[in-house]
Amino acid sequence: MQRLLTEKLVEWKNSRYRKPLILWGARQVGKTWLMKDFGEKYFENCVYISFYNNKRMAEIFDDDYNPARILQRISIELHTKIEPEKTLIIFDEVQSAMKVVESLKYFCEEAREYVVVAAGSLLGVARHEGISFPVGKVDEMRLHPMNFKEFLLAMDEPELAGFIDNWKNPEVSSFYAKYSDLLRLYFYLGGMPEVVKRYAENRDLAEAREVQLSIISQYEGDFGKHIQSSQLPRINMTWNAIPLQLAKENRKFFFGQVKEGGRMKDFEMAIQWLLDAGLIHKVHKITKPGMPLKSYIDFAAFKIYLVDIGLIGALSELDSASVLAGNAVFTEFKGALAEQYVLQELIAGEKYTPYYYSGEKSTYETDFVIQCGSDVIPIEVKAEENLKSKSLRFYCDKFNPAFAVRTSMAKADDQGWMVNIPLWAIGSV
């Protein structure tokens, strides 16, 4: 497996301004594997501590936050030598020992020569439980499911992965059929590392679906373990309503379709919990594509997407034939998978915060709007090769953007007023 975030980890390691690092990410996106792989490849020694059901190691942080004492205790407990710059210290599942997170402030102030990275699958949830978060004293990165480029590398297609950033190259045209087939496979498998790994080894779609369902079961198991019983029904209702919400032509989140008579205030906490756990993405509507986009957020209107496209298929019980054969899945699921995919590709690089735009009467809707430097770029998603772009044309006529994007299964095409980028290459925007 190859994760592109490794390059940023190396930059962090070598930075003269390095602070302790917090690696954010949902359960099962590969944080533990990435940290260990990074330690093995770039350090002489790696010290790994998981605080899940590990009271003995958690108690090391109870007395005080003195880094010298903490490191000495860890060294004794694990019978290992910890050296500045040479040893990667990994604190995992820190949501089970939040004093570890607080201690990072002191590692930053008093022992920055030690290389420390911390992660926790529910750290975002635990952050709201009254701990003193070390704001300004840590570096932060977020790990997402594998994007399409990483998926191609896992499928042993390095040449195709290399062309993603060079999608305008005429030589790419001969590979379009292969990109299309692999993209459909990615739509089914998604980017959860264990799912991709098992399929790469065994080429068994049924086995891959079993892994997806297992991950969903683990997620749902977390609901009952980490929230108040009074909130559990609302989280379950919100979670199970996501496929229905995405299947609608208008994918705006309607609370009345979660529960009859439901209102925003009834489900705000449930949605926030799922966001903090990293299990969903919330894409807000903007009232105007002006700069900065954040100034024009309509907080009452938003769409919700799942953390991974493969999991939304499993949660929706989409069978492999529907996804892999022809275009049936795109017409039946109304392009929901294509939008889910494009969202994941846009956020994977951590460069953009996607929004969407629709007029007052919602006659036309722009699937995504991103801010790129001083430009606001509209993106229309087409799941097939049907290239009618009424919504994008309406947007462009009204706002006259400097740059507009349509992404579809069709080949690259610059029409002047907009550029068609193949779906498989949208991550290069």
C-alpha positions as CSV (number, residue, x, y, z in Angstrom):
1,M,0.0,0.0,0.0
2,Q,1.2,3.5,-0.7
3,R,-0.4,6.6,0.9
4,L,0.4,10.0,-0.6
5,L,0.3,11.7,2.9
6,T,3.6,10.0,3.5
7,E,5.3,12.9,1.5
8,K,3.8,15.5,3.9
9,L,4.9,13.4,6.9
10,V,8.5,13.5,5.6
11,E,8.2,17.3,5.2
12,W,6.9,17.6,8.7
13,K,9.7,15.4,10.0
14,N,12.4,17.6,8.4
15,S,10.8,21.0,9.2
16,R,12.8,23.2,11.6
17,Y,9.4,24.4,12.9
18,R,8.1,20.9,13.7
19,K,5.7,20.5,16.5
20,P,4.0,17.3,17.9
21,L,1.6,16.1,15.2
22,I,-2.0,15.1,15.5
23,L,-3.3,12.8,12.7
24,W,-7.0,13.1,12.3
25,G,-9.2,10.6,10.6
26,A,-12.1,8.2,10.9
27,R,-11.8,4.7,12.1
28,Q,-10.3,2.3,9.5
29,V,-8.9,4.9,7.1
30,G,-5.4,3.6,7.9
31,K,-3.9,5.9,10.5
32,T,-2.1,3.2,12.5
33,W,-0.6,1.6,9.4
34,L,0.5,4.9,8.0
35,M,2.2,5.9,11.3
36,K,4.0,2.6,11.7
37,D,5.0,2.5,8.0
38,F,6.4,6.0,8.4
39,G,8.3,5.1,11.5
40,E,9.8,2.0,9.9
41,K,11.0,3.8,6.8
42,Y,12.3,7.1,8.1
43,F,13.5,6.4,11.7
44,E,16.0,4.2,13.4
45,N,13.5,3.2,16.0
46,C,9.7,3.4,16.4
47,V,7.9,3.4,19.8
48,Y,4.2,2.5,19.4
49,I,1.7,2.9,22.2
50,S,-2.1,2.3,21.9
51,F,-4.1,3.6,24.8
52,Y,-7.2,1.5,24.0
53,N,-7.8,-0.6,27.1
54,N,-4.3,0.3,28.2
55,K,-4.8,1.8,31.7
56,R,-1.2,1.1,32.7
57,M,0.3,3.3,30.0
58,A,-2.4,6.0,30.4
59,E,-1.5,6.3,34.1
60,I,2.0,7.5,33.1
61,F,0.4,10.9,32.2
62,D,-1.6,11.3,35.4
63,D,1.0,12.8,37.7
64,D,2.3,15.7,35.6
65,Y,3.1,16.5,32.0
66,N,6.9,16.6,32.3
67,P,8.2,15.2,29.0
68,A,11.4,13.9,30.5
69,R,9.6,11.9,33.2
70,I,7.0,10.6,30.7
71,L,9.7,9.5,28.2
72,Q,11.7,7.9,31.0
73,R,8.7,5.9,32.2
74,I,7.8,4.8,28.6
75,S,11.4,3.7,28.0
76,I,11.4,1.6,31.2
77,E,7.9,0.1,30.5
78,L,8.8,-0.9,26.9
79,H,12.4,-1.7,27.5
80,T,13.5,0.5,24.6
81,K,15.7,3.5,24.1
82,I,14.1,6.8,22.9
83,E,16.4,9.2,21.1
84,P,15.7,12.7,19.8
85,E,15.3,12.8,16.0
86,K,16.0,9.1,15.7
87,T,12.9,7.6,17.4
88,L,9.3,8.1,16.2
89,I,7.0,8.1,19.2
90,I,3.4,7.1,18.3
91,F,0.5,7.7,20.7
92,D,-2.5,5.9,19.2
93,E,-6.2,5.8,20.3
94,V,-5.6,8.8,22.4
95,Q,-9.3,9.5,22.7
96,S,-9.1,6.8,25.5
97,A,-6.5,8.9,27.4
98,M,-7.1,12.5,26.7
99,K,-4.3,13.6,29.1
100,V,-1.9,12.4,26.4
101,V,-3.3,15.1,24.1
102,E,-2.9,17.7,26.8
103,S,0.7,16.6,27.3
104,L,1.6,17.5,23.6
105,K,1.7,21.2,24.7
106,Y,4.6,20.4,26.9
107,F,6.4,18.2,24.3
108,C,6.1,21.3,22.1
109,E,7.4,23.8,24.7
110,E,10.0,21.6,26.5
111,A,11.0,18.7,24.3
112,R,10.5,19.6,20.6
113,E,13.6,17.6,19.6
114,Y,11.5,14.4,20.2
115,V,9.3,13.4,17.2
116,V,5.8,12.7,18.4
117,V,2.6,11.8,16.5
118,A,-0.7,11.2,18.1
119,A,-4.0,9.8,16.6
120,G,-7.4,8.6,17.7
121,S,-10.3,7.3,15.7
122,L,-12.8,9.2,17.8
123,L,-10.5,12.1,18.8
124,G,-12.9,14.7,17.3
125,V,-15.7,13.4,19.6
126,A,-13.5,13.3,22.7
127,R,-12.2,16.8,22.0
128,H,-15.6,18.2,23.3
129,E,-15.3,16.4,26.7
130,G,-13.7,19.3,28.6
131,I,-10.0,18.7,27.9
132,S,-7.5,21.5,27.3
133,F,-6.7,21.0,23.6
134,P,-3.1,22.3,22.8
135,V,-4.2,24.9,20.3
136,G,-1.1,26.4,18.5
137,K,1.2,23.8,20.1
138,V,0.6,21.0,17.6
139,D,0.7,20.4,13.8
140,E,-2.3,18.7,12.3
141,M,-2.9,16.5,9.3
142,R,-6.0,14.6,8.2
143,L,-6.0,11.1,6.6
144,H,-8.9,10.3,4.3
145,P,-9.8,7.0,2.6
146,M,-7.6,6.2,-0.3
147,N,-8.3,8.4,-3.3
148,F,-8.4,7.1,-6.9
149,K,-4.7,7.7,-7.5
150,E,-3.8,5.7,-4.4
151,F,-6.3,3.0,-5.5
152,L,-4.6,2.7,-8.9
153,L,-1.2,2.3,-7.1
154,A,-2.8,-0.5,-5.0
155,M,-4.1,-2.1,-8.1
156,D,-0.5,-2.2,-9.5
157,E,-1.3,0.5,-12.1
158,P,1.5,3.0,-11.5
159,E,1.5,4.3,-15.1
160,L,-2.2,5.1,-15.0
161,A,-1.7,6.8,-11.6
162,G,1.0,8.9,-13.1
163,F,-1.2,10.2,-15.9
164,I,-3.9,11.5,-13.5
165,D,-2.1,14.8,-13.1
166,N,-1.3,14.9,-16.8
167,W,-4.9,14.3,-18.1
168,K,-4.5,16.8,-21.0
169,N,-1.8,14.6,-22.6
170,P,-3.2,13.2,-25.9
171,E,-1.5,9.8,-25.1
172,V,-4.0,9.3,-22.3
173,S,-6.9,8.8,-24.8
174,S,-5.8,5.2,-25.4
175,F,-6.3,4.4,-21.7
176,Y,-9.8,5.8,-21.3
177,A,-11.5,2.4,-21.3
178,K,-9.2,1.1,-18.7
179,Y,-9.7,4.2,-16.5
180,S,-13.4,3.8,-16.9
181,D,-13.4,0.2,-15.8
182,L,-11.1,0.9,-12.8
183,L,-13.2,3.9,-11.8
184,R,-16.3,1.7,-11.7
185,L,-14.4,-0.8,-9.6
186,Y,-13.4,2.0,-7.2
187,F,-17.0,3.2,-7.0
188,Y,-17.8,-0.3,-5.6
189,L,-14.8,-0.9,-3.5
190,G,-14.1,2.6,-2.3
191,G,-10.9,3.6,-0.5
192,M,-11.0,2.0,2.9
193,P,-7.5,0.4,3.0
194,E,-8.5,-3.0,4.3
195,V,-11.1,-3.4,1.6
196,V,-8.7,-2.4,-1.1
197,K,-5.9,-4.6,0.3
198,R,-8.1,-7.7,0.5
199,Y,-9.4,-7.2,-3.1
200,A,-5.9,-6.6,-4.4
201,E,-4.8,-9.9,-2.9
202,N,-7.9,-12.1,-3.7
203,R,-9.8,-10.2,-6.4
204,D,-13.0,-11.3,-4.6
205,L,-15.9,-8.7,-4.7
206,A,-18.0,-10.6,-2.2
207,E,-15.1,-10.7,0.3
208,A,-14.6,-7.0,-0.2
209,R,-18.3,-6.4,0.6
210,E,-18.0,-8.4,3.8
211,V,-15.1,-6.2,4.9
212,Q,-17.2,-3.1,4.1
213,L,-20.1,-4.4,6.1
214,S,-17.8,-5.2,9.0
215,I,-16.5,-1.6,9.0
216,I,-20.0,-0.3,9.0
217,S,-20.8,-2.6,11.9
218,Q,-17.9,-1.2,13.8
219,Y,-19.0,2.4,13.1
220,E,-22.5,1.6,14.3
221,G,-21.1,-0.1,17.4
222,D,-19.3,3.1,18.3
223,F,-22.6,4.9,18.4
224,G,-23.7,3.0,21.5
225,K,-20.4,3.1,23.2
226,H,-19.6,6.8,23.0
227,I,-22.9,8.8,23.2
228,Q,-25.8,9.3,25.6
229,S,-28.6,6.8,25.2
230,S,-31.0,9.7,24.5
231,Q,-29.1,10.6,21.4
232,L,-28.6,7.1,20.0
233,P,-31.9,6.9,18.1
234,R,-31.3,10.2,16.3
235,I,-27.8,9.3,15.3
236,N,-29.0,5.9,14.0
237,M,-31.9,7.7,12.1
238,T,-29.5,10.2,10.6
239,W,-26.9,7.6,9.6
240,N,-29.5,5.3,8.0
241,A,-31.1,8.2,6.1
242,I,-28.0,9.2,4.2
243,P,-28.5,6.8,1.3
244,L,-32.1,8.1,0.9
245,Q,-31.0,11.7,1.0
246,L,-28.3,11.1,-1.6
247,A,-30.7,9.2,-3.9
248,K,-33.0,12.3,-4.2
249,E,-32.7,14.5,-7.3
250,N,-32.2,17.4,-4.9
251,R,-29.7,16.1,-2.5
252,K,-30.2,18.8,0.1
253,F,-30.7,17.2,3.5
254,F,-34.3,17.2,4.5
255,F,-35.0,16.5,8.2
256,G,-38.6,15.5,7.5
257,Q,-37.2,12.5,5.5
258,V,-35.3,11.4,8.6
259,K,-38.3,11.5,10.8
260,E,-41.8,12.7,10.0
261,G,-42.1,16.3,11.3
262,G,-38.3,16.3,12.0
263,R,-36.6,19.7,12.3
264,M,-33.0,20.8,12.4
265,K,-32.9,21.3,16.1
266,D,-33.9,17.7,16.6
267,F,-30.9,16.3,14.7
268,E,-28.1,19.0,15.1
269,M,-26.3,17.0,17.8
270,A,-26.6,13.8,15.9
271,I,-25.1,15.3,12.8
272,Q,-22.3,17.0,14.8
273,W,-21.4,13.7,16.4
274,L,-21.1,12.0,13.0
275,L,-19.0,14.9,11.8
276,D,-16.7,14.8,14.8
277,A,-16.3,11.1,14.4
278,G,-15.2,11.7,10.8
279,L,-18.0,9.5,9.4
280,I,-19.7,12.1,7.2
281,H,-18.9,15.3,5.2
282,K,-21.2,18.3,5.4
283,V,-21.3,20.5,2.3
284,H,-23.0,23.8,2.8
285,K,-25.0,25.9,0.3
286,I,-23.7,29.4,-0.5
287,T,-26.1,32.2,-1.2
288,K,-23.7,33.8,-3.6
289,P,-20.4,32.7,-5.2
290,G,-18.5,35.6,-3.8
291,M,-15.1,35.9,-2.1
292,P,-14.5,34.5,0.4
293,L,-17.1,31.7,0.0
294,K,-17.2,31.2,3.7
295,S,-18.9,34.6,4.0
296,Y,-21.9,33.4,2.0
297,I,-22.7,30.2,3.8
298,D,-26.4,29.3,4.3
299,F,-26.1,27.3,7.5
300,A,-29.7,26.0,7.1
301,A,-29.1,24.3,3.8
302,F,-26.5,21.5,3.3
303,K,-25.9,18.1,1.9
304,I,-24.4,15.2,3.8
305,Y,-22.1,12.6,2.2
306,L,-20.5,9.5,3.8
307,V,-16.8,9.2,4.5
308,D,-16.3,6.7,1.7
309,I,-18.0,5.9,-1.6
310,G,-17.6,2.1,-1.1
311,L,-19.4,2.3,2.3
312,I,-22.3,4.3,0.8
313,G,-22.7,1.5,-1.7
314,A,-22.7,-1.1,1.0
315,L,-25.0,0.8,3.2
316,S,-27.4,1.2,0.3
317,E,-27.1,-2.5,-0.6
318,L,-25.9,-1.8,-4.1
319,D,-24.8,-5.0,-5.7
320,S,-21.6,-5.3,-7.8
321,A,-23.4,-5.9,-11.1
322,S,-25.3,-2.6,-10.7
323,V,-22.0,-0.7,-10.2
324,L,-19.8,-2.5,-12.6
325,A,-22.1,-3.2,-15.6
326,G,-23.0,-0.3,-17.9
327,N,-24.4,2.9,-16.7
328,A,-27.4,1.5,-14.8
329,V,-26.1,2.5,-11.4
330,F,-25.8,6.1,-12.4
331,T,-29.4,6.4,-13.6
332,E,-30.8,4.4,-10.8
333,F,-28.9,6.2,-8.0
334,K,-29.2,9.6,-9.8
335,G,-25.5,10.3,-9.9
336,A,-25.1,10.1,-6.1
337,L,-22.1,8.0,-6.4
338,A,-20.5,10.3,-8.8
339,E,-21.0,13.3,-6.5
340,Q,-19.7,11.3,-3.5
341,Y,-16.6,10.4,-5.5
342,V,-15.9,14.0,-6.7
343,L,-16.3,15.3,-3.1
344,Q,-13.8,12.7,-1.8
345,E,-11.3,13.6,-4.5
346,L,-11.7,17.4,-3.8
347,I,-11.1,17.1,-0.1
348,A,-8.4,14.4,-0.2
349,G,-5.7,16.9,-1.0
350,E,-6.9,19.3,1.8
351,K,-6.7,22.2,-0.6
352,Y,-10.4,23.0,-0.9
353,T,-13.6,23.3,1.2
354,P,-16.4,22.4,-1.3
355,Y,-19.8,24.2,-1.2
356,Y,-22.7,24.1,-3.6
357,Y,-24.9,26.8,-5.1
358,S,-28.5,26.9,-6.1
359,G,-30.8,29.8,-7.0
360,E,-33.7,30.9,-4.8
361,K,-36.1,28.7,-6.7
362,S,-33.6,25.9,-7.0
363,T,-34.3,25.6,-10.7
364,Y,-30.6,25.1,-11.4
365,E,-28.0,23.8,-9.0
366,T,-24.2,23.8,-9.2
367,D,-23.0,20.6,-7.7
368,F,-19.8,22.0,-6.1
369,V,-18.2,25.4,-5.8
370,I,-14.6,25.8,-4.6
371,Q,-12.3,28.7,-3.9
372,C,-9.0,28.5,-5.7
373,G,-6.7,31.5,-5.0
374,S,-8.7,34.5,-6.1
375,D,-11.1,32.5,-8.3
376,V,-14.4,30.8,-7.5
377,I,-14.7,27.7,-9.6
378,P,-18.1,26.0,-10.3
379,I,-18.0,22.2,-10.8
380,E,-20.8,20.2,-12.5
381,V,-20.7,16.5,-12.1
382,K,-22.0,14.2,-14.8
383,A,-22.0,10.5,-14.1
384,E,-22.3,9.5,-17.8
385,E,-21.2,10.9,-21.1
386,N,-24.5,12.9,-21.3
387,L,-22.9,16.3,-21.6
388,K,-25.9,18.7,-21.5
389,S,-24.8,21.3,-19.0
390,K,-27.8,23.5,-18.4
391,S,-27.0,24.2,-14.8
392,L,-23.4,25.1,-15.4
393,R,-24.4,27.3,-18.4
394,F,-26.9,29.1,-16.3
395,Y,-24.3,29.7,-13.6
396,C,-21.7,30.9,-16.1
397,D,-24.2,33.3,-17.8
398,K,-25.2,34.7,-14.4
399,F,-21.8,35.0,-12.7
400,N,-19.2,34.9,-15.6
401,P,-16.6,32.9,-13.7
402,A,-13.0,33.0,-15.0
403,F,-12.9,29.2,-15.0
404,A,-15.6,26.5,-15.0
405,V,-15.4,22.7,-14.8
406,R,-17.6,19.9,-15.9
407,T,-16.4,16.4,-14.9
408,S,-17.8,13.4,-16.6
409,M,-17.0,10.0,-18.2
410,A,-16.2,11.8,-21.4
411,K,-12.7,12.7,-22.6
412,A,-10.9,16.0,-21.8
413,D,-12.4,18.9,-23.7
414,D,-11.8,22.6,-23.5
415,Q,-14.8,24.5,-24.9
416,G,-13.6,27.9,-23.9
417,W,-16.4,28.8,-21.5
418,M,-15.7,25.6,-19.6
419,V,-13.3,22.6,-19.4
420,N,-14.5,19.0,-19.3
421,I,-12.2,17.0,-17.0
422,P,-12.5,13.2,-16.9
423,L,-14.0,11.9,-13.7
424,W,-10.9,9.9,-13.0
425,A,-8.7,13.0,-13.1
426,I,-10.9,15.4,-11.0
427,G,-8.5,15.1,-8.1
428,S,-5.9,17.0,-10.0
429,V,-7.9,20.3,-9.9
